[in-house]
Each structure stands twice: as C-alpha cells, then as structure tokens.
Amino acid sequence: MLVDVRTSDPEATRTLRPSAHHATDLRALVRFVVVGLAANGSYGLVFLLVGNLTHRGPALLHVLATAVSTLVANEMHRRFTFAHAPKRSWLRGHGVGTATALVGFLATSAALSWWHVVAPGASHVSSVLVVYTTTAAVGLGNFLTLRRTLGAHQTATA
C-alpha cells in the first residue's frame, strides 16, 4: 500500500511505503536519544564539577547545569536530530527547544526537591541520577513536540 506524504512544498508530494515513514521516525528517535545522552552528560559534568568546586546546593547547580545542557541539546537537535527537516531559524529552533526544556526543568526541579525532602543531605551523584530518571520520562514528550513543531514528520527519505 502506498500513501502520499506532503513535503514542505505544498505542490510536491512523495509516495512512500508506510514502513519507510516509520523508519524515518525511528532514525529521528535514535538521533534524539543520542543527543539527549550527550546533553545529559553535559548536565552531569556541570552539576558535579561546579558542585565539587563551589560546594553549592542542588538548586543553583540544577539551574546552571540545565542552562548549559539546554544550549547543547538545542543546537545538537537543530544540526543532528532534525537536520533533514525543513530548515527553521536559529531563533525558532532554540525557542521551541527552550520552551520544551522549561517543562522538563519544572519536572526535574520538582523531582529534585522531593528527593532532598525524602533524602536530606543526598549526594550530588544521587541528585544527578534523580534528574536523569525524570529527564528520561519527559524526553519522549519533548521528542514528539520538537518533531511536530520543527516539521521533521513532513519529510522522509525512501
């Protein structure tokens, strides 16, 4: 069975097998996960390095590490994850990425606060692991939002 998938040009269409469209989605998801791992790595590095050097509390470290990892993730998603999508402006890419990161920030802030209530004096490493777990749960929603907003679902390669 063949289906028409509209490209960013309303006059042009591509005829694809449904499995080719799903394969494109799967490749984008894999790229999204790889970028997420890199961004979370930068989060952990900033949180632990700055935390060990300054002995600051988890709230300040979380804000700083989130800001750095958001910039890393936004740019990597624009250049790597959704590179095959119709080109969007730097402002739109970072704006959408930052908006979805704010949702994640609120969720991870709540989880981190909860963690320090149930485990007062918890280590920086355990705090990072709580944030990673929450980020993984939020990540799928971010992928779907970015995929839809940046238009990656409109393009596919046979």
Secondary structure as GFF3:
##gff-version 3
##sequence-region A 1 158
A	DSSP	beta_strand	3	6	.	.	.	ID=ss1
A	DSSP	beta_strand	13	16	.	.	.	ID=ss2
A	DSSP	alpha_helix	18	54	.	.	.	ID=ss3
A	DSSP	alpha_helix	58	76	.	.	.	ID=ss4
A	DSSP	pi_helix	77	81	.	.	.	ID=ss5
A	DSSP	alpha_helix	90	118	.	.	.	ID=ss6
A	DSSP	alpha_helix	124	150	.	.	.	ID=ss7
A	DSSP	three_ten_helix	152	154	.	.	.	ID=ss8
###
